[in-house]
Amino acid sequence: MADTRHPDTHVHTGPPAPHTHGGHPTWRTYVVIGLVLCVITAIEVAIFYIEALAALLVPILLVLSGAKFVIVVMFYMHLKFDHKLFGRVFFAPLFLAVLVVVGMIILFKLLPGWEIG
C-alpha cells in the first residue's frame, strides 16, 4: 500500500515507541508530596497547642484537612492524570455530601435557636 502522506513527512519505520505514562509523576514527586503531607500534619498538631487560635481551631483544621484530602485524591488516587470524567464522578457526590452536612448543621444547630416574630 502506498504512503499517501506528503513526501516531507517523517515516516517512522522502527519498532513502536515504548508505552509511556503521559504526565504521571516520578517517585521523587511522591516523596515531595509525602513531605508536604507531613508538614501539613505537623502544622495541624502545632495549631492544636496554640491557645491564641482556640476560637479558629475547627475552621483551620478543616481547611488543612481538606487540603490534605485533595492532595491525596489528586496524586495518590491519580485523578489529576486521569480523564476529567473520573474527577467529576468523584467530586460531584462529595460536593453533594458537603452540602447535605452543611444543611443539617444549619437545620439542627442554627435554626432551633432562631425565633420567629
Chimera marker file (.cmm) of the C-alpha trace (Angstrom):
<marker_set name="trace">
<marker id="1" x="0.000" y="0.000" z="0.000" r="1" g="1" b="0" radius="0.5"/>
<marker id="2" x="1.420" y="3.379" z="-0.973" r="1" g="1" b="0" radius="0.5"/>
<marker id="3" x="2.066" y="6.114" z="1.589" r="1" g="1" b="0" radius="0.5"/>
<marker id="4" x="-0.304" y="8.969" z="0.699" r="1" g="1" b="0" radius="0.5"/>
<marker id="5" x="1.222" y="11.497" z="3.109" r="1" g="1" b="0" radius="0.5"/>
<marker id="6" x="3.263" y="14.473" z="1.987" r="1" g="1" b="0" radius="0.5"/>
<marker id="7" x="6.821" y="13.436" z="0.998" r="1" g="1" b="0" radius="0.5"/>
<marker id="8" x="8.343" y="15.757" z="3.638" r="1" g="1" b="0" radius="0.5"/>
<marker id="9" x="6.518" y="13.929" z="6.438" r="1" g="1" b="0" radius="0.5"/>
<marker id="10" x="8.817" y="11.792" z="8.541" r="1" g="1" b="0" radius="0.5"/>
<marker id="11" x="7.736" y="8.156" z="8.440" r="1" g="1" b="0" radius="0.5"/>
<marker id="12" x="8.757" y="6.131" z="11.477" r="1" g="1" b="0" radius="0.5"/>
<marker id="13" x="9.764" y="2.671" z="10.324" r="1" g="1" b="0" radius="0.5"/>
<marker id="14" x="11.436" y="1.380" z="13.508" r="1" g="1" b="0" radius="0.5"/>
<marker id="15" x="9.877" y="-0.536" z="16.368" r="1" g="1" b="0" radius="0.5"/>
<marker id="16" x="6.984" y="1.106" z="18.197" r="1" g="1" b="0" radius="0.5"/>
<marker id="17" x="7.876" y="3.546" z="20.935" r="1" g="1" b="0" radius="0.5"/>
<marker id="18" x="7.659" y="2.132" z="24.459" r="1" g="1" b="0" radius="0.5"/>
<marker id="19" x="4.450" y="2.905" z="26.307" r="1" g="1" b="0" radius="0.5"/>
<marker id="20" x="4.850" y="5.981" z="28.459" r="1" g="1" b="0" radius="0.5"/>
<marker id="21" x="2.565" y="7.152" z="31.225" r="1" g="1" b="0" radius="0.5"/>
<marker id="22" x="1.946" y="10.597" z="29.824" r="1" g="1" b="0" radius="0.5"/>
<marker id="23" x="2.360" y="13.108" z="32.595" r="1" g="1" b="0" radius="0.5"/>
<marker id="24" x="2.480" y="10.735" z="35.558" r="1" g="1" b="0" radius="0.5"/>
<marker id="25" x="4.856" y="11.883" z="38.266" r="1" g="1" b="0" radius="0.5"/>
<marker id="26" x="8.109" y="10.223" z="39.186" r="1" g="1" b="0" radius="0.5"/>
<marker id="27" x="8.924" y="8.703" z="42.564" r="1" g="1" b="0" radius="0.5"/>
<marker id="28" x="10.536" y="11.990" z="43.590" r="1" g="1" b="0" radius="0.5"/>
<marker id="29" x="7.216" y="13.762" z="43.172" r="1" g="1" b="0" radius="0.5"/>
<marker id="30" x="5.598" y="11.261" z="45.519" r="1" g="1" b="0" radius="0.5"/>
<marker id="31" x="8.343" y="11.807" z="48.093" r="1" g="1" b="0" radius="0.5"/>
<marker id="32" x="7.802" y="15.583" z="47.898" r="1" g="1" b="0" radius="0.5"/>
<marker id="33" x="4.045" y="15.109" z="48.241" r="1" g="1" b="0" radius="0.5"/>
<marker id="34" x="4.622" y="12.855" z="51.257" r="1" g="1" b="0" radius="0.5"/>
<marker id="35" x="6.803" y="15.516" z="52.840" r="1" g="1" b="0" radius="0.5"/>
<marker id="36" x="4.170" y="18.188" z="52.164" r="1" g="1" b="0" radius="0.5"/>
<marker id="37" x="1.554" y="15.984" z="53.821" r="1" g="1" b="0" radius="0.5"/>
<marker id="38" x="3.857" y="15.515" z="56.833" r="1" g="1" b="0" radius="0.5"/>
<marker id="39" x="4.379" y="19.282" z="57.113" r="1" g="1" b="0" radius="0.5"/>
<marker id="40" x="0.632" y="19.938" z="56.958" r="1" g="1" b="0" radius="0.5"/>
<marker id="41" x="0.074" y="17.294" z="59.654" r="1" g="1" b="0" radius="0.5"/>
<marker id="42" x="2.768" y="18.900" z="61.850" r="1" g="1" b="0" radius="0.5"/>
<marker id="43" x="1.071" y="22.282" z="61.395" r="1" g="1" b="0" radius="0.5"/>
<marker id="44" x="-2.251" y="20.731" z="62.421" r="1" g="1" b="0" radius="0.5"/>
<marker id="45" x="-0.715" y="19.311" z="65.590" r="1" g="1" b="0" radius="0.5"/>
<marker id="46" x="1.040" y="22.593" z="66.390" r="1" g="1" b="0" radius="0.5"/>
<marker id="47" x="-2.140" y="24.620" z="65.880" r="1" g="1" b="0" radius="0.5"/>
<marker id="48" x="-3.925" y="22.421" z="68.389" r="1" g="1" b="0" radius="0.5"/>
<marker id="49" x="-1.482" y="23.545" z="71.107" r="1" g="1" b="0" radius="0.5"/>
<marker id="50" x="-1.577" y="27.296" z="70.301" r="1" g="1" b="0" radius="0.5"/>
<marker id="51" x="-4.124" y="28.728" z="72.730" r="1" g="1" b="0" radius="0.5"/>
<marker id="52" x="-4.477" y="32.009" z="70.836" r="1" g="1" b="0" radius="0.5"/>
<marker id="53" x="-6.029" y="30.085" z="67.927" r="1" g="1" b="0" radius="0.5"/>
<marker id="54" x="-8.604" y="28.255" z="70.045" r="1" g="1" b="0" radius="0.5"/>
<marker id="55" x="-11.533" y="30.166" z="68.546" r="1" g="1" b="0" radius="0.5"/>
<marker id="56" x="-10.386" y="29.361" z="64.999" r="1" g="1" b="0" radius="0.5"/>
<marker id="57" x="-9.216" y="25.812" z="65.695" r="1" g="1" b="0" radius="0.5"/>
<marker id="58" x="-12.004" y="23.951" z="63.911" r="1" g="1" b="0" radius="0.5"/>
<marker id="59" x="-12.080" y="26.049" z="60.714" r="1" g="1" b="0" radius="0.5"/>
<marker id="60" x="-8.282" y="25.987" z="60.382" r="1" g="1" b="0" radius="0.5"/>
<marker id="61" x="-8.133" y="22.223" z="60.913" r="1" g="1" b="0" radius="0.5"/>
<marker id="62" x="-10.965" y="21.695" z="58.420" r="1" g="1" b="0" radius="0.5"/>
<marker id="63" x="-9.147" y="23.721" z="55.761" r="1" g="1" b="0" radius="0.5"/>
<marker id="64" x="-5.841" y="21.916" z="56.357" r="1" g="1" b="0" radius="0.5"/>
<marker id="65" x="-7.549" y="18.517" z="56.359" r="1" g="1" b="0" radius="0.5"/>
<marker id="66" x="-9.364" y="19.437" z="53.151" r="1" g="1" b="0" radius="0.5"/>
<marker id="67" x="-6.047" y="20.390" z="51.548" r="1" g="1" b="0" radius="0.5"/>
<marker id="68" x="-4.547" y="17.044" z="52.542" r="1" g="1" b="0" radius="0.5"/>
<marker id="69" x="-7.612" y="15.255" z="51.187" r="1" g="1" b="0" radius="0.5"/>
<marker id="70" x="-7.326" y="16.992" z="47.813" r="1" g="1" b="0" radius="0.5"/>
<marker id="71" x="-3.592" y="16.250" z="47.566" r="1" g="1" b="0" radius="0.5"/>
<marker id="72" x="-4.108" y="12.562" z="48.347" r="1" g="1" b="0" radius="0.5"/>
<marker id="73" x="-7.013" y="12.229" z="45.928" r="1" g="1" b="0" radius="0.5"/>
<marker id="74" x="-5.321" y="14.070" z="43.083" r="1" g="1" b="0" radius="0.5"/>
<marker id="75" x="-1.937" y="12.372" z="43.293" r="1" g="1" b="0" radius="0.5"/>
<marker id="76" x="-2.210" y="9.029" z="45.097" r="1" g="1" b="0" radius="0.5"/>
<marker id="77" x="-5.556" y="8.180" z="43.502" r="1" g="1" b="0" radius="0.5"/>
<marker id="78" x="-4.214" y="9.572" z="40.178" r="1" g="1" b="0" radius="0.5"/>
<marker id="79" x="-7.277" y="11.714" z="39.487" r="1" g="1" b="0" radius="0.5"/>
<marker id="80" x="-5.020" y="14.552" z="38.363" r="1" g="1" b="0" radius="0.5"/>
<marker id="81" x="-3.721" y="12.440" z="35.495" r="1" g="1" b="0" radius="0.5"/>
<marker id="82" x="-6.870" y="10.539" z="34.550" r="1" g="1" b="0" radius="0.5"/>
<marker id="83" x="-9.732" y="11.646" z="32.356" r="1" g="1" b="0" radius="0.5"/>
<marker id="84" x="-11.726" y="14.599" z="33.731" r="1" g="1" b="0" radius="0.5"/>
<marker id="85" x="-14.836" y="12.428" z="33.933" r="1" g="1" b="0" radius="0.5"/>
<marker id="86" x="-13.319" y="10.361" z="36.770" r="1" g="1" b="0" radius="0.5"/>
<marker id="87" x="-12.724" y="13.525" z="38.775" r="1" g="1" b="0" radius="0.5"/>
<marker id="88" x="-16.295" y="14.642" z="38.224" r="1" g="1" b="0" radius="0.5"/>
<marker id="89" x="-17.631" y="11.226" z="39.241" r="1" g="1" b="0" radius="0.5"/>
<marker id="90" x="-15.631" y="11.503" z="42.467" r="1" g="1" b="0" radius="0.5"/>
<marker id="91" x="-16.108" y="15.163" z="43.363" r="1" g="1" b="0" radius="0.5"/>
<marker id="92" x="-19.787" y="15.617" z="42.434" r="1" g="1" b="0" radius="0.5"/>
<marker id="93" x="-21.108" y="13.271" z="45.157" r="1" g="1" b="0" radius="0.5"/>
<marker id="94" x="-18.550" y="14.688" z="47.585" r="1" g="1" b="0" radius="0.5"/>
<marker id="95" x="-19.848" y="18.202" z="46.916" r="1" g="1" b="0" radius="0.5"/>
<marker id="96" x="-23.420" y="16.975" z="47.395" r="1" g="1" b="0" radius="0.5"/>
<marker id="97" x="-22.484" y="15.309" z="50.701" r="1" g="1" b="0" radius="0.5"/>
<marker id="98" x="-20.845" y="18.518" z="51.945" r="1" g="1" b="0" radius="0.5"/>
<marker id="99" x="-23.992" y="20.463" z="51.057" r="1" g="1" b="0" radius="0.5"/>
<marker id="100" x="-26.149" y="17.952" z="52.954" r="1" g="1" b="0" radius="0.5"/>
<marker id="101" x="-23.918" y="18.144" z="56.046" r="1" g="1" b="0" radius="0.5"/>
<marker id="102" x="-23.899" y="21.956" z="55.975" r="1" g="1" b="0" radius="0.5"/>
<marker id="103" x="-27.696" y="21.909" z="55.568" r="1" g="1" b="0" radius="0.5"/>
<marker id="104" x="-28.053" y="19.575" z="58.557" r="1" g="1" b="0" radius="0.5"/>
<marker id="105" x="-25.805" y="21.783" z="60.686" r="1" g="1" b="0" radius="0.5"/>
<marker id="106" x="-27.879" y="24.823" z="59.770" r="1" g="1" b="0" radius="0.5"/>
<marker id="107" x="-31.140" y="22.968" z="60.354" r="1" g="1" b="0" radius="0.5"/>
<marker id="108" x="-30.321" y="21.406" z="63.714" r="1" g="1" b="0" radius="0.5"/>
<marker id="109" x="-27.787" y="23.811" z="65.247" r="1" g="1" b="0" radius="0.5"/>
<marker id="110" x="-28.630" y="27.285" z="63.994" r="1" g="1" b="0" radius="0.5"/>
<marker id="111" x="-32.378" y="27.256" z="63.345" r="1" g="1" b="0" radius="0.5"/>
<marker id="112" x="-33.639" y="25.831" z="66.683" r="1" g="1" b="0" radius="0.5"/>
<marker id="113" x="-32.412" y="28.997" z="68.439" r="1" g="1" b="0" radius="0.5"/>
<marker id="114" x="-33.887" y="31.275" z="65.784" r="1" g="1" b="0" radius="0.5"/>
<marker id="115" x="-37.055" y="32.972" z="66.990" r="1" g="1" b="0" radius="0.5"/>
<marker id="116" x="-39.830" y="33.967" z="64.596" r="1" g="1" b="0" radius="0.5"/>
<marker id="117" x="-41.545" y="37.246" z="65.373" r="1" g="1" b="0" radius="0.5"/>
<link id1="1" id2="2" r="1" g="1" b="0" radius="0.2"/>
<link id1="2" id2="3" r="1" g="1" b="0" radius="0.2"/>
<link id1="3" id2="4" r="1" g="1" b="0" radius="0.2"/>
<link id1="4" id2="5" r="1" g="1" b="0" radius="0.2"/>
<link id1="5" id2="6" r="1" g="1" b="0" radius="0.2"/>
<link id1="6" id2="7" r="1" g="1" b="0" radius="0.2"/>
<link id1="7" id2="8" r="1" g="1" b="0" radius="0.2"/>
<link id1="8" id2="9" r="1" g="1" b="0" radius="0.2"/>
<link id1="9" id2="10" r="1" g="1" b="0" radius="0.2"/>
<link id1="10" id2="11" r="1" g="1" b="0" radius="0.2"/>
<link id1="11" id2="12" r="1" g="1" b="0" radius="0.2"/>
<link id1="12" id2="13" r="1" g="1" b="0" radius="0.2"/>
<link id1="13" id2="14" r="1" g="1" b="0" radius="0.2"/>
<link id1="14" id2="15" r="1" g="1" b="0" radius="0.2"/>
<link id1="15" id2="16" r="1" g="1" b="0" radius="0.2"/>
<link id1="16" id2="17" r="1" g="1" b="0" radius="0.2"/>
<link id1="17" id2="18" r="1" g="1" b="0" radius="0.2"/>
<link id1="18" id2="19" r="1" g="1" b="0" radius="0.2"/>
<link id1="19" id2="20" r="1" g="1" b="0" radius="0.2"/>
<link id1="20" id2="21" r="1" g="1" b="0" radius="0.2"/>
<link id1="21" id2="22" r="1" g="1" b="0" radius="0.2"/>
<link id1="22" id2="23" r="1" g="1" b="0" radius="0.2"/>
<link id1="23" id2="24" r="1" g="1" b="0" radius="0.2"/>
<link id1="24" id2="25" r="1" g="1" b="0" radius="0.2"/>
<link id1="25" id2="26" r="1" g="1" b="0" radius="0.2"/>
<link id1="26" id2="27" r="1" g="1" b="0" radius="0.2"/>
<link id1="27" id2="28" r="1" g="1" b="0" radius="0.2"/>
<link id1="28" id2="29" r="1" g="1" b="0" radius="0.2"/>
<link id1="29" id2="30" r="1" g="1" b="0" radius="0.2"/>
<link id1="30" id2="31" r="1" g="1" b="0" radius="0.2"/>
<link id1="31" id2="32" r="1" g="1" b="0" radius="0.2"/>
<link id1="32" id2="33" r="1" g="1" b="0" radius="0.2"/>
<link id1="33" id2="34" r="1" g="1" b="0" radius="0.2"/>
<link id1="34" id2="35" r="1" g="1" b="0" radius="0.2"/>
<link id1="35" id2="36" r="1" g="1" b="0" radius="0.2"/>
<link id1="36" id2="37" r="1" g="1" b="0" radius="0.2"/>
<link id1="37" id2="38" r="1" g="1" b="0" radius="0.2"/>
<link id1="38" id2="39" r="1" g="1" b="0" radius="0.2"/>
<link id1="39" id2="40" r="1" g="1" b="0" radius="0.2"/>
<link id1="40" id2="41" r="1" g="1" b="0" radius="0.2"/>
<link id1="41" id2="42" r="1" g="1" b="0" radius="0.2"/>
<link id1="42" id2="43" r="1" g="1" b="0" radius="0.2"/>
<link id1="43" id2="44" r="1" g="1" b="0" radius="0.2"/>
<link id1="44" id2="45" r="1" g="1" b="0" radius="0.2"/>
<link id1="45" id2="46" r="1" g="1" b="0" radius="0.2"/>
<link id1="46" id2="47" r="1" g="1" b="0" radius="0.2"/>
<link id1="47" id2="48" r="1" g="1" b="0" radius="0.2"/>
<link id1="48" id2="49" r="1" g="1" b="0" radius="0.2"/>
<link id1="49" id2="50" r="1" g="1" b="0" radius="0.2"/>
<link id1="50" id2="51" r="1" g="1" b="0" radius="0.2"/>
<link id1="51" id2="52" r="1" g="1" b="0" radius="0.2"/>
<link id1="52" id2="53" r="1" g="1" b="0" radius="0.2"/>
<link id1="53" id2="54" r="1" g="1" b="0" radius="0.2"/>
<link id1="54" id2="55" r="1" g="1" b="0" radius="0.2"/>
<link id1="55" id2="56" r="1" g="1" b="0" radius="0.2"/>
<link id1="56" id2="57" r="1" g="1" b="0" radius="0.2"/>
<link id1="57" id2="58" r="1" g="1" b="0" radius="0.2"/>
<link id1="58" id2="59" r="1" g="1" b="0" radius="0.2"/>
<link id1="59" id2="60" r="1" g="1" b="0" radius="0.2"/>
<link id1="60" id2="61" r="1" g="1" b="0" radius="0.2"/>
<link id1="61" id2="62" r="1" g="1" b="0" radius="0.2"/>
<link id1="62" id2="63" r="1" g="1" b="0" radius="0.2"/>
<link id1="63" id2="64" r="1" g="1" b="0" radius="0.2"/>
<link id1="64" id2="65" r="1" g="1" b="0" radius="0.2"/>
<link id1="65" id2="66" r="1" g="1" b="0" radius="0.2"/>
<link id1="66" id2="67" r="1" g="1" b="0" radius="0.2"/>
<link id1="67" id2="68" r="1" g="1" b="0" radius="0.2"/>
<link id1="68" id2="69" r="1" g="1" b="0" radius="0.2"/>
<link id1="69" id2="70" r="1" g="1" b="0" radius="0.2"/>
<link id1="70" id2="71" r="1" g="1" b="0" radius="0.2"/>
<link id1="71" id2="72" r="1" g="1" b="0" radius="0.2"/>
<link id1="72" id2="73" r="1" g="1" b="0" radius="0.2"/>
<link id1="73" id2="74" r="1" g="1" b="0" radius="0.2"/>
<link id1="74" id2="75" r="1" g="1" b="0" radius="0.2"/>
<link id1="75" id2="76" r="1" g="1" b="0" radius="0.2"/>
<link id1="76" id2="77" r="1" g="1" b="0" radius="0.2"/>
<link id1="77" id2="78" r="1" g="1" b="0" radius="0.2"/>
<link id1="78" id2="79" r="1" g="1" b="0" radius="0.2"/>
<link id1="79" id2="80" r="1" g="1" b="0" radius="0.2"/>
<link id1="80" id2="81" r="1" g="1" b="0" radius="0.2"/>
<link id1="81" id2="82" r="1" g="1" b="0" radius="0.2"/>
<link id1="82" id2="83" r="1" g="1" b="0" radius="0.2"/>
<link id1="83" id2="84" r="1" g="1" b="0" radius="0.2"/>
<link id1="84" id2="85" r="1" g="1" b="0" radius="0.2"/>
<link id1="85" id2="86" r="1" g="1" b="0" radius="0.2"/>
<link id1="86" id2="87" r="1" g="1" b="0" radius="0.2"/>
<link id1="87" id2="88" r="1" g="1" b="0" radius="0.2"/>
<link id1="88" id2="89" r="1" g="1" b="0" radius="0.2"/>
<link id1="89" id2="90" r="1" g="1" b="0" radius="0.2"/>
<link id1="90" id2="91" r="1" g="1" b="0" radius="0.2"/>
<link id1="91" id2="92" r="1" g="1" b="0" radius="0.2"/>
<link id1="92" id2="93" r="1" g="1" b="0" radius="0.2"/>
<link id1="93" id2="94" r="1" g="1" b="0" radius="0.2"/>
<link id1="94" id2="95" r="1" g="1" b="0" radius="0.2"/>
<link id1="95" id2="96" r="1" g="1" b="0" radius="0.2"/>
<link id1="96" id2="97" r="1" g="1" b="0" radius="0.2"/>
<link id1="97" id2="98" r="1" g="1" b="0" radius="0.2"/>
<link id1="98" id2="99" r="1" g="1" b="0" radius="0.2"/>
<link id1="99" id2="100" r="1" g="1" b="0" radius="0.2"/>
<link id1="100" id2="101" r="1" g="1" b="0" radius="0.2"/>
<link id1="101" id2="102" r="1" g="1" b="0" radius="0.2"/>
<link id1="102" id2="103" r="1" g="1" b="0" radius="0.2"/>
<link id1="103" id2="104" r="1" g="1" b="0" radius="0.2"/>
<link id1="104" id2="105" r="1" g="1" b="0" radius="0.2"/>
<link id1="105" id2="106" r="1" g="1" b="0" radius="0.2"/>
<link id1="106" id2="107" r="1" g="1" b="0" radius="0.2"/>
<link id1="107" id2="108" r="1" g="1" b="0" radius="0.2"/>
<link id1="108" id2="109" r="1" g="1" b="0" radius="0.2"/>
<link id1="109" id2="110" r="1" g="1" b="0" radius="0.2"/>
<link id1="110" id2="111" r="1" g="1" b="0" radius="0.2"/>
<link id1="111" id2="112" r="1" g="1" b="0" radius="0.2"/>
<link id1="112" id2="113" r="1" g="1" b="0" radius="0.2"/>
<link id1="113" id2="114" r="1" g="1" b="0" radius="0.2"/>
<link id1="114" id2="115" r="1" g="1" b="0" radius="0.2"/>
<link id1="115" id2="116" r="1" g="1" b="0" radius="0.2"/>
<link id1="116" id2="117" r="1" g="1" b="0" radius="0.2"/>
</marker_set>
